[in-house]
Amino acid sequence: MDQMQGETDLFSSAEAAELVEVTRALIGIDTVNPPGNERAVAQLLLDRALEWGLEGEIVELSADRANLQLRLPGCSADRPALMYCGHFDTVPLGGAPWTHAAHGAHLSPEGVLWGRGAVDMKGGVAAMVCGMAALARRSARFPAEIRFLGTIGEEVDCAGARAALDAGAMDGVGQLVIAEPTNMELVVAHKGALFLELTARGRAAHAAMAEQGINAVSHMMRLLGRIEELDFGVGEYPLLGRPTVTVGTITGGSVVNIVPDRCVAQVDLRTTPAVDHQTLLAMLAHLVDAHRVDGVEFDLHVTGDYPPVGTAPDDPLVTAADRVLRTLGDDAPHKTAVSYFSDGSILQPPTGLPTLLCGPGDPTLAHQTDERIDVAQLIRAARFFSELPYEVFDQ
């Protein structure tokens, strides 16, 4: 990291204190999705970013919902941009009581910050933006743009990522880093998800004369059995294993003595980067067609499509991140994978970008009551994001 030589501290104690203050402010904004209300987060971050010397704008998407785009000024476009990305929405609070108010942003004497979004992922968002601010204060310049994309809706439908992709926000980008909570491990792959709703339509009849009806539940059960046994045509994927199928819900019939004429099931398929979703859908459609017998009708509806993400562990982005984490005094980071999906499911497959998930926070605390993050790891993450561009563009 020759360009970093001479820098005594790329993230000062004053900047660390500011990072904590900003993270607390973000946690204090209720962005539980639905409804989201992410615009308030976008506005707070934009106001701070402009004060810090960054450039940017809010991208309005709907009432009280907006993406945010930021840039480090003064960089050239000789090389493809490095994009940082994080989402603003959070999941609901759940029914269990919280030790500290979920949006109170309590900071304990032990250096633990509590609240919904601390881990997933307002801590990561704050670390990225504050890391970029540290670069702006030092008038850092690179042969490529350093950008930040803050999105709405990741917890429900990735609406912000979809809108950003459609609007050309990824044009000119060469590498993507998403600050999902990974305990600062290097996540190089994650599973995709394909959510299906299947509807079977038969013919009702008195159960005493069952031969006059067409049992939608029975036909659905046979189809679901075949789907559960589906051969995806792929082997185990490194770090992720094999694709999986889960029948999540099934409803049908009205009373015990009527042959049910309708049945609806929801199916969750988790895929690896070896699985193409369009090919998989074609296989499923063929399977459904084969079960349209004896007068039963089936409808297949995709309710969610989030492709898998995979990046080679020796990709230059991954190796650059590895070197930065080692210079920060961490133990050698692990290169790993996760089973959940992220905005990377929307931004990476159509662009083919090397994509890395790396952010502060224990992922097992995401979506949990008493979500919380260690301030020490939050600061380490901000230093990582402030130093990563030097390593990426010094290769």
DRENVO-385910 format. One record per residue (C-alpha): residue in three letters; x, y, z. Coordinates in steps of 0.1 Angstrom, whole numbers. Layout:
BEGIN
<r rest="Ala" X="X" Y="Y" Z="Z"/>
...
END
This chain:
BEGIN
<r rest="Met" X="0" Y="0" Z="0"/>
<r rest="Asp" X="27" Y="24" Z="-11"/>
<r rest="Gln" X="2" Y="53" Z="-16"/>
<r rest="Met" X="-7" Y="50" Z="21"/>
<r rest="Gln" X="28" Y="56" Z="34"/>
<r rest="Gly" X="31" Y="88" Z="52"/>
<r rest="Glu" X="-5" Y="87" Z="64"/>
<r rest="Thr" X="-3" Y="85" Z="102"/>
<r rest="Asp" X="-40" Y="79" Z="108"/>
<r rest="Leu" X="-66" Y="76" Z="81"/>
<r rest="Phe" X="-93" Y="76" Z="108"/>
<r rest="Ser" X="-88" Y="98" Z="138"/>
<r rest="Ser" X="-103" Y="97" Z="173"/>
<r rest="Ala" X="-125" Y="127" Z="165"/>
<r rest="Glu" X="-137" Y="109" Z="133"/>
<r rest="Ala" X="-144" Y="78" Z="154"/>
<r rest="Ala" X="-165" Y="98" Z="178"/>
<r rest="Glu" X="-184" Y="113" Z="148"/>
<r rest="Leu" X="-190" Y="78" Z="134"/>
<r rest="Val" X="-206" Y="67" Z="166"/>
<r rest="Glu" X="-228" Y="98" Z="168"/>
<r rest="Val" X="-239" Y="93" Z="132"/>
<r rest="Thr" X="-247" Y="57" Z="137"/>
<r rest="Arg" X="-268" Y="66" Z="168"/>
<r rest="Ala" X="-287" Y="92" Z="148"/>
<r rest="Leu" X="-295" Y="66" Z="121"/>
<r rest="Ile" X="-307" Y="41" Z="146"/>
<r rest="Gly" X="-329" Y="68" Z="161"/>
<r rest="Ile" X="-348" Y="70" Z="128"/>
<r rest="Asp" X="-375" Y="43" Z="125"/>
<r rest="Thr" X="-372" Y="27" Z="91"/>
<r rest="Val" X="-390" Y="-5" Z="98"/>
<r rest="Asn" X="-401" Y="-19" Z="65"/>
<r rest="Pro" X="-430" Y="-18" Z="58"/>
<r rest="Pro" X="-435" Y="11" Z="54"/>
<r rest="Gly" X="-397" Y="20" Z="53"/>
<r rest="Asn" X="-395" Y="58" Z="57"/>
<r rest="Glu" X="-360" Y="57" Z="44"/>
<r rest="Arg" X="-359" Y="92" Z="30"/>
<r rest="Ala" X="-352" Y="106" Z="65"/>
<r rest="Val" X="-320" Y="85" Z="66"/>
<r rest="Ala" X="-310" Y="96" Z="31"/>
<r rest="Gln" X="-315" Y="132" Z="40"/>
<r rest="Leu" X="-295" Y="130" Z="72"/>
<r rest="Leu" X="-266" Y="113" Z="55"/>
<r rest="Leu" X="-267" Y="137" Z="25"/>
<r rest="Asp" X="-266" Y="168" Z="48"/>
<r rest="Arg" X="-236" Y="153" Z="67"/>
<r rest="Ala" X="-219" Y="142" Z="35"/>
<r rest="Leu" X="-220" Y="176" Z="20"/>
<r rest="Glu" X="-206" Y="192" Z="52"/>
<r rest="Trp" X="-177" Y="166" Z="50"/>
<r rest="Gly" X="-169" Y="175" Z="14"/>
<r rest="Leu" X="-185" Y="147" Z="-5"/>
<r rest="Glu" X="-209" Y="152" Z="-34"/>
<r rest="Gly" X="-243" Y="136" Z="-38"/>
<r rest="Glu" X="-280" Y="137" Z="-43"/>
<r rest="Ile" X="-312" Y="121" Z="-31"/>
<r rest="Val" X="-331" Y="100" Z="-56"/>
<r rest="Glu" X="-368" Y="102" Z="-48"/>
<r rest="Leu" X="-387" Y="69" Z="-54"/>
<r rest="Ser" X="-420" Y="73" Z="-36"/>
<r rest="Ala" X="-436" Y="91" Z="-7"/>
<r rest="Asp" X="-410" Y="92" Z="22"/>
<r rest="Arg" X="-388" Y="67" Z="3"/>
<r rest="Ala" X="-355" Y="76" Z="-14"/>
<r rest="Asn" X="-322" Y="62" Z="-24"/>
<r rest="Leu" X="-290" Y="82" Z="-19"/>
<r rest="Gln" X="-259" Y="85" Z="-42"/>
<r rest="Leu" X="-226" Y="99" Z="-29"/>
<r rest="Arg" X="-192" Y="105" Z="-46"/>
<r rest="Leu" X="-157" Y="114" Z="-35"/>
<r rest="Pro" X="-149" Y="145" Z="-54"/>
<r rest="Gly" X="-118" Y="151" Z="-76"/>
<r rest="Cys" X="-114" Y="115" Z="-88"/>
<r rest="Ser" X="-108" Y="107" Z="-124"/>
<r rest="Ala" X="-126" Y="81" Z="-145"/>
<r rest="Asp" X="-96" Y="64" Z="-160"/>
<r rest="Arg" X="-106" Y="31" Z="-143"/>
<r rest="Pro" X="-140" Y="16" Z="-134"/>
<r rest="Ala" X="-155" Y="29" Z="-101"/>
<r rest="Leu" X="-155" Y="13" Z="-67"/>
<r rest="Met" X="-190" Y="12" Z="-54"/>
<r rest="Tyr" X="-199" Y="10" Z="-17"/>
<r rest="Cys" X="-235" Y="-1" Z="-10"/>
<r rest="Gly" X="-259" Y="-4" Z="19"/>
<r rest="His" X="-296" Y="-4" Z="27"/>
<r rest="Phe" X="-315" Y="19" Z="50"/>
<r rest="Asp" X="-346" Y="-2" Z="59"/>
<r rest="Thr" X="-348" Y="-26" Z="89"/>
<r rest="Val" X="-370" Y="-55" Z="98"/>
<r rest="Pro" X="-399" Y="-51" Z="124"/>
<r rest="Leu" X="-391" Y="-51" Z="161"/>
<r rest="Gly" X="-407" Y="-84" Z="170"/>
<r rest="Gly" X="-429" Y="-91" Z="200"/>
<r rest="Ala" X="-403" Y="-97" Z="227"/>
<r rest="Pro" X="-393" Y="-68" Z="250"/>
<r rest="Trp" X="-360" Y="-51" Z="243"/>
<r rest="Thr" X="-334" Y="-45" Z="270"/>
<r rest="His" X="-330" Y="-9" Z="257"/>
<r rest="Ala" X="-354" Y="10" Z="235"/>
<r rest="Ala" X="-352" Y="-3" Z="199"/>
<r rest="His" X="-347" Y="32" Z="185"/>
<r rest="Gly" X="-330" Y="46" Z="215"/>
<r rest="Ala" X="-295" Y="40" Z="203"/>
<r rest="His" X="-283" Y="32" Z="238"/>
<r rest="Leu" X="-245" Y="33" Z="241"/>
<r rest="Ser" X="-233" Y="12" Z="270"/>
<r rest="Pro" X="-202" Y="20" Z="291"/>
<r rest="Glu" X="-186" Y="-12" Z="276"/>
<r rest="Gly" X="-188" Y="3" Z="241"/>
<r rest="Val" X="-218" Y="-16" Z="228"/>
<r rest="Leu" X="-244" Y="3" Z="207"/>
<r rest="Trp" X="-279" Y="-11" Z="209"/>
<r rest="Gly" X="-309" Y="-7" Z="186"/>
<r rest="Arg" X="-327" Y="-19" Z="155"/>
<r rest="Gly" X="-304" Y="-15" Z="126"/>
<r rest="Ala" X="-272" Y="-14" Z="146"/>
<r rest="Val" X="-260" Y="-46" Z="128"/>
<r rest="Asp" X="-283" Y="-48" Z="98"/>
<r rest="Met" X="-272" Y="-24" Z="86"/>
<r rest="Lys" X="-270" Y="12" Z="97"/>
<r rest="Gly" X="-237" Y="5" Z="114"/>
<r rest="Gly" X="-223" Y="-6" Z="81"/>
<r rest="Val" X="-238" Y="23" Z="62"/>
<r rest="Ala" X="-224" Y="48" Z="87"/>
<r rest="Ala" X="-189" Y="31" Z="85"/>
<r rest="Met" X="-189" Y="34" Z="47"/>
<r rest="Val" X="-200" Y="70" Z="45"/>
<r rest="Cys" X="-177" Y="81" Z="73"/>
<r rest="Gly" X="-148" Y="62" Z="57"/>
<r rest="Met" X="-154" Y="82" Z="25"/>
<r rest="Ala" X="-156" Y="114" Z="46"/>
<r rest="Ala" X="-122" Y="107" Z="60"/>
<r rest="Leu" X="-109" Y="105" Z="24"/>
<r rest="Ala" X="-125" Y="138" Z="15"/>
<r rest="Arg" X="-110" Y="155" Z="44"/>
<r rest="Arg" X="-76" Y="144" Z="33"/>
<r rest="Ser" X="-83" Y="154" Z="-4"/>
<r rest="Ala" X="-76" Y="118" Z="-14"/>
<r rest="Arg" X="-77" Y="113" Z="-52"/>
<r rest="Phe" X="-79" Y="81" Z="-72"/>
<r rest="Pro" X="-79" Y="71" Z="-108"/>
<r rest="Ala" X="-115" Y="59" Z="-104"/>
<r rest="Glu" X="-146" Y="72" Z="-87"/>
<r rest="Ile" X="-154" Y="61" Z="-52"/>
<r rest="Arg" X="-192" Y="60" Z="-49"/>
<r rest="Phe" X="-218" Y="51" Z="-23"/>
<r rest="Leu" X="-253" Y="38" Z="-31"/>
<r rest="Gly" X="-278" Y="38" Z="-2"/>
<r rest="Thr" X="-310" Y="19" Z="-10"/>
<r rest="Ile" X="-345" Y="14" Z="2"/>
<r rest="Gly" X="-365" Y="-18" Z="6"/>
<r rest="Glu" X="-338" Y="-45" Z="8"/>
<r rest="Glu" X="-356" Y="-63" Z="36"/>
<r rest="Val" X="-387" Y="-68" Z="15"/>
<r rest="Asp" X="-382" Y="-66" Z="-22"/>
<r rest="Cys" X="-349" Y="-49" Z="-30"/>
<r rest="Ala" X="-369" Y="-20" Z="-46"/>
<r rest="Gly" X="-341" Y="5" Z="-42"/>
<r rest="Ala" X="-315" Y="-17" Z="-58"/>
<r rest="Arg" X="-338" Y="-24" Z="-87"/>
<r rest="Ala" X="-346" Y="13" Z="-92"/>
<r rest="Ala" X="-309" Y="22" Z="-91"/>
<r rest="Leu" X="-300" Y="-5" Z="-116"/>
<r rest="Asp" X="-328" Y="6" Z="-140"/>
<r rest="Ala" X="-316" Y="42" Z="-136"/>
<r rest="Gly" X="-280" Y="34" Z="-146"/>
<r rest="Ala" X="-265" Y="39" Z="-112"/>
<r rest="Met" X="-241" Y="9" Z="-119"/>
<r rest="Asp" X="-228" Y="23" Z="-152"/>
<r rest="Gly" X="-191" Y="27" Z="-150"/>
<r rest="Val" X="-187" Y="6" Z="-119"/>
<r rest="Gly" X="-161" Y="-21" Z="-118"/>
<r rest="Gln" X="-163" Y="-34" Z="-82"/>
<r rest="Leu" X="-190" Y="-36" Z="-56"/>
<r rest="Val" X="-187" Y="-39" Z="-18"/>
<r rest="Ile" X="-218" Y="-43" Z="4"/>
<r rest="Ala" X="-216" Y="-37" Z="41"/>
<r rest="Glu" X="-239" Y="-65" Z="53"/>
<r rest="Pro" X="-229" Y="-77" Z="87"/>
<r rest="Thr" X="-201" Y="-103" Z="84"/>
<r rest="Asn" X="-180" Y="-96" Z="115"/>
<r rest="Met" X="-156" Y="-82" Z="89"/>
<r rest="Glu" X="-151" Y="-116" Z="73"/>
<r rest="Leu" X="-149" Y="-117" Z="35"/>
<r rest="Val" X="-181" Y="-131" Z="21"/>
<r rest="Val" X="-174" Y="-140" Z="-15"/>
<r rest="Ala" X="-207" Y="-158" Z="-23"/>
<r rest="His" X="-243" Y="-160" Z="-11"/>
<r rest="Lys" X="-272" Y="-180" Z="-21"/>
<r rest="Gly" X="-301" Y="-168" Z="-42"/>
<r rest="Ala" X="-338" Y="-172" Z="-35"/>
<r rest="Leu" X="-367" Y="-180" Z="-58"/>
<r rest="Phe" X="-401" Y="-177" Z="-42"/>
<r rest="Leu" X="-430" Y="-194" Z="-59"/>
<r rest="Glu" X="-468" Y="-195" Z="-54"/>
<r rest="Leu" X="-485" Y="-225" Z="-69"/>
<r rest="Thr" X="-523" Y="-227" Z="-73"/>
<r rest="Ala" X="-541" Y="-260" Z="-81"/>
<r rest="Arg" X="-577" Y="-259" Z="-93"/>
<r rest="Gly" X="-599" Y="-290" Z="-93"/>
<r rest="Arg" X="-636" Y="-296" Z="-90"/>
<r rest="Ala" X="-656" Y="-297" Z="-58"/>
<r rest="Ala" X="-679" Y="-327" Z="-49"/>
<r rest="His" X="-695" Y="-343" Z="-19"/>
<r rest="Ala" X="-668" Y="-364" Z="-2"/>
<r rest="Ala" X="-693" Y="-393" Z="-2"/>
<r rest="Met" X="-691" Y="-392" Z="-40"/>
<r rest="Ala" X="-654" Y="-383" Z="-43"/>
<r rest="Glu" X="-651" Y="-398" Z="-78"/>
<r rest="Gln" X="-672" Y="-369" Z="-91"/>
<r rest="Gly" X="-647" Y="-343" Z="-80"/>
<r rest="Ile" X="-610" Y="-335" Z="-87"/>
<r rest="Asn" X="-590" Y="-331" Z="-55"/>
<r rest="Ala" X="-568" Y="-300" Z="-58"/>
<r rest="Val" X="-550" Y="-308" Z="-25"/>
<r rest="Ser" X="-541" Y="-343" Z="-36"/>
<r rest="His" X="-528" Y="-331" Z="-70"/>
<r rest="Met" X="-508" Y="-303" Z="-53"/>
<r rest="Met" X="-492" Y="-328" Z="-28"/>
<r rest="Arg" X="-480" Y="-349" Z="-57"/>
<r rest="Leu" X="-466" Y="-319" Z="-75"/>
<r rest="Leu" X="-448" Y="-307" Z="-44"/>
<r rest="Gly" X="-433" Y="-341" Z="-38"/>
<r rest="Arg" X="-417" Y="-339" Z="-73"/>
<r rest="Ile" X="-405" Y="-303" Z="-67"/>
<r rest="Glu" X="-389" Y="-314" Z="-34"/>
<r rest="Glu" X="-370" Y="-341" Z="-53"/>
<r rest="Leu" X="-360" Y="-318" Z="-81"/>
<r rest="Asp" X="-326" Y="-324" Z="-96"/>
<r rest="Phe" X="-310" Y="-290" Z="-100"/>
<r rest="Gly" X="-283" Y="-305" Z="-122"/>
<r rest="Val" X="-255" Y="-291" Z="-102"/>
<r rest="Gly" X="-231" Y="-304" Z="-75"/>
<r rest="Glu" X="-220" Y="-287" Z="-43"/>
<r rest="Tyr" X="-208" Y="-252" Z="-47"/>
<r rest="Pro" X="-177" Y="-242" Z="-27"/>
<r rest="Leu" X="-186" Y="-228" Z="7"/>
<r rest="Leu" X="-224" Y="-229" Z="0"/>
<r rest="Gly" X="-232" Y="-266" Z="-6"/>
<r rest="Arg" X="-263" Y="-275" Z="-27"/>
<r rest="Pro" X="-295" Y="-258" Z="-36"/>
<r rest="Thr" X="-325" Y="-265" Z="-13"/>
<r rest="Val" X="-363" Y="-266" Z="-15"/>
<r rest="Thr" X="-387" Y="-258" Z="13"/>
<r rest="Val" X="-425" Y="-259" Z="11"/>
<r rest="Gly" X="-433" Y="-230" Z="33"/>
<r rest="Thr" X="-471" Y="-229" Z="33"/>
<r rest="Ile" X="-500" Y="-249" Z="19"/>
<r rest="Thr" X="-537" Y="-241" Z="22"/>
<r rest="Gly" X="-567" Y="-257" Z="6"/>
<r rest="Gly" X="-602" Y="-270" Z="11"/>
<r rest="Ser" X="-630" Y="-257" Z="33"/>
<r rest="Val" X="-646" Y="-285" Z="53"/>
<r rest="Val" X="-637" Y="-322" Z="57"/>
<r rest="Asn" X="-666" Y="-336" Z="37"/>
<r rest="Ile" X="-661" Y="-316" Z="4"/>
<r rest="Val" X="-635" Y="-326" Z="-22"/>
<r rest="Pro" X="-613" Y="-294" Z="-23"/>
<r rest="Asp" X="-614" Y="-276" Z="-56"/>
<r rest="Arg" X="-585" Y="-252" Z="-48"/>
<r rest="Cys" X="-551" Y="-254" Z="-31"/>
<r rest="Val" X="-523" Y="-228" Z="-28"/>
<r rest="Ala" X="-487" Y="-236" Z="-18"/>
<r rest="Gln" X="-457" Y="-213" Z="-14"/>
<r rest="Val" X="-422" Y="-227" Z="-21"/>
<r rest="Asp" X="-388" Y="-213" Z="-12"/>
<r rest="Leu" X="-359" Y="-224" Z="-34"/>
<r rest="Arg" X="-324" Y="-214" Z="-23"/>
<r rest="Thr" X="-298" Y="-215" Z="-51"/>
<r rest="Thr" X="-261" Y="-214" Z="-56"/>
<r rest="Pro" X="-242" Y="-194" Z="-83"/>
<r rest="Ala" X="-241" Y="-226" Z="-104"/>
<r rest="Val" X="-279" Y="-223" Z="-109"/>
<r rest="Asp" X="-294" Y="-200" Z="-135"/>
<r rest="His" X="-328" Y="-189" Z="-124"/>
<r rest="Gln" X="-343" Y="-187" Z="-159"/>
<r rest="Thr" X="-332" Y="-223" Z="-166"/>
<r rest="Leu" X="-346" Y="-233" Z="-132"/>
<r rest="Leu" X="-380" Y="-217" Z="-139"/>
<r rest="Ala" X="-382" Y="-235" Z="-173"/>
<r rest="Met" X="-376" Y="-268" Z="-155"/>
<r rest="Leu" X="-403" Y="-260" Z="-129"/>
<r rest="Ala" X="-428" Y="-249" Z="-156"/>
<r rest="His" X="-422" Y="-282" Z="-174"/>
<r rest="Leu" X="-428" Y="-301" Z="-142"/>
<r rest="Val" X="-461" Y="-281" Z="-136"/>
<r rest="Asp" X="-473" Y="-288" Z="-171"/>
<r rest="Ala" X="-467" Y="-325" Z="-166"/>
<r rest="His" X="-491" Y="-325" Z="-137"/>
<r rest="Arg" X="-520" Y="-308" Z="-156"/>
<r rest="Val" X="-539" Y="-341" Z="-158"/>
<r rest="Asp" X="-574" Y="-354" Z="-150"/>
<r rest="Gly" X="-589" Y="-319" Z="-154"/>
<r rest="Val" X="-567" Y="-302" Z="-127"/>
<r rest="Glu" X="-552" Y="-268" Z="-136"/>
<r rest="Phe" X="-521" Y="-253" Z="-121"/>
<r rest="Asp" X="-508" Y="-217" Z="-121"/>
<r rest="Leu" X="-471" Y="-209" Z="-113"/>
<r rest="His" X="-464" Y="-174" Z="-101"/>
<r rest="Val" X="-430" Y="-160" Z="-91"/>
<r rest="Thr" X="-433" Y="-139" Z="-60"/>
<r rest="Gly" X="-396" Y="-132" Z="-55"/>
<r rest="Asp" X="-365" Y="-136" Z="-77"/>
<r rest="Tyr" X="-331" Y="-129" Z="-61"/>
<r rest="Pro" X="-303" Y="-146" Z="-80"/>
<r rest="Pro" X="-272" Y="-159" Z="-62"/>
<r rest="Val" X="-239" Y="-141" Z="-61"/>
<r rest="Gly" X="-204" Y="-155" Z="-65"/>
<r rest="Thr" X="-169" Y="-140" Z="-68"/>
<r rest="Ala" X="-137" Y="-159" Z="-71"/>
<r rest="Pro" X="-118" Y="-159" Z="-37"/>
<r rest="Asp" X="-87" Y="-148" Z="-55"/>
<r rest="Asp" X="-103" Y="-119" Z="-73"/>
<r rest="Pro" X="-83" Y="-87" Z="-70"/>
<r rest="Leu" X="-111" Y="-70" Z="-50"/>
<r rest="Val" X="-111" Y="-99" Z="-24"/>
<r rest="Thr" X="-73" Y="-100" Z="-22"/>
<r rest="Ala" X="-71" Y="-62" Z="-17"/>
<r rest="Ala" X="-97" Y="-64" Z="11"/>
<r rest="Asp" X="-77" Y="-92" Z="27"/>
<r rest="Arg" X="-45" Y="-71" Z="27"/>
<r rest="Val" X="-63" Y="-41" Z="42"/>
<r rest="Leu" X="-78" Y="-62" Z="70"/>
<r rest="Arg" X="-44" Y="-77" Z="78"/>
<r rest="Thr" X="-28" Y="-42" Z="81"/>
<r rest="Leu" X="-55" Y="-32" Z="106"/>
<r rest="Gly" X="-43" Y="-58" Z="129"/>
<r rest="Asp" X="-71" Y="-83" Z="125"/>
<r rest="Asp" X="-66" Y="-120" Z="126"/>
<r rest="Ala" X="-63" Y="-133" Z="90"/>
<r rest="Pro" X="-99" Y="-128" Z="77"/>
<r rest="His" X="-118" Y="-159" Z="65"/>
<r rest="Lys" X="-132" Y="-161" Z="30"/>
<r rest="Thr" X="-166" Y="-175" Z="34"/>
<r rest="Ala" X="-202" Y="-175" Z="22"/>
<r rest="Val" X="-237" Y="-169" Z="36"/>
<r rest="Ser" X="-271" Y="-184" Z="28"/>
<r rest="Tyr" X="-291" Y="-152" Z="28"/>
<r rest="Phe" X="-294" Y="-128" Z="-1"/>
<r rest="Ser" X="-286" Y="-91" Z="-4"/>
<r rest="Asp" X="-289" Y="-62" Z="-28"/>
<r rest="Gly" X="-261" Y="-79" Z="-46"/>
<r rest="Ser" X="-287" Y="-103" Z="-60"/>
<r rest="Ile" X="-300" Y="-74" Z="-80"/>
<r rest="Leu" X="-268" Y="-55" Z="-87"/>
<r rest="Gln" X="-243" Y="-82" Z="-95"/>
<r rest="Pro" X="-259" Y="-108" Z="-119"/>
<r rest="Pro" X="-267" Y="-84" Z="-148"/>
<r rest="Thr" X="-234" Y="-66" Z="-144"/>
<r rest="Gly" X="-210" Y="-94" Z="-136"/>
<r rest="Leu" X="-192" Y="-72" Z="-111"/>
<r rest="Pro" X="-168" Y="-87" Z="-86"/>
<r rest="Thr" X="-189" Y="-84" Z="-54"/>
<r rest="Leu" X="-178" Y="-86" Z="-18"/>
<r rest="Leu" X="-199" Y="-86" Z="13"/>
<r rest="Cys" X="-179" Y="-72" Z="43"/>
<r rest="Gly" X="-193" Y="-52" Z="72"/>
<r rest="Pro" X="-193" Y="-47" Z="109"/>
<r rest="Gly" X="-216" Y="-66" Z="132"/>
<r rest="Asp" X="-224" Y="-102" Z="143"/>
<r rest="Pro" X="-247" Y="-116" Z="116"/>
<r rest="Thr" X="-264" Y="-138" Z="142"/>
<r rest="Leu" X="-278" Y="-107" Z="158"/>
<r rest="Ala" X="-294" Y="-94" Z="127"/>
<r rest="His" X="-333" Y="-95" Z="128"/>
<r rest="Gln" X="-331" Y="-103" Z="165"/>
<r rest="Thr" X="-344" Y="-86" Z="196"/>
<r rest="Asp" X="-316" Y="-66" Z="214"/>
<r rest="Glu" X="-297" Y="-61" Z="181"/>
<r rest="Arg" X="-263" Y="-45" Z="190"/>
<r rest="Ile" X="-228" Y="-38" Z="177"/>
<r rest="Asp" X="-194" Y="-33" Z="193"/>
<r rest="Val" X="-182" Y="2" Z="187"/>
<r rest="Ala" X="-146" Y="-11" Z="183"/>
<r rest="Gln" X="-156" Y="-32" Z="153"/>
<r rest="Leu" X="-177" Y="-3" Z="139"/>
<r rest="Ile" X="-145" Y="19" Z="140"/>
<r rest="Arg" X="-124" Y="-8" Z="124"/>
<r rest="Ala" X="-150" Y="-11" Z="96"/>
<r rest="Ala" X="-148" Y="27" Z="89"/>
<r rest="Arg" X="-110" Y="25" Z="87"/>
<r rest="Phe" X="-113" Y="-5" Z="64"/>
<r rest="Phe" X="-136" Y="15" Z="40"/>
<r rest="Ser" X="-113" Y="45" Z="41"/>
<r rest="Glu" X="-82" Y="24" Z="33"/>
<r rest="Leu" X="-96" Y="0" Z="8"/>
<r rest="Pro" X="-95" Y="23" Z="-22"/>
<r rest="Tyr" X="-57" Y="28" Z="-18"/>
<r rest="Glu" X="-52" Y="-10" Z="-19"/>
<r rest="Val" X="-76" Y="-15" Z="-48"/>
<r rest="Phe" X="-61" Y="11" Z="-70"/>
<r rest="Asp" X="-25" Y="4" Z="-61"/>
<r rest="Gln" X="-25" Y="-30" Z="-78"/>
END
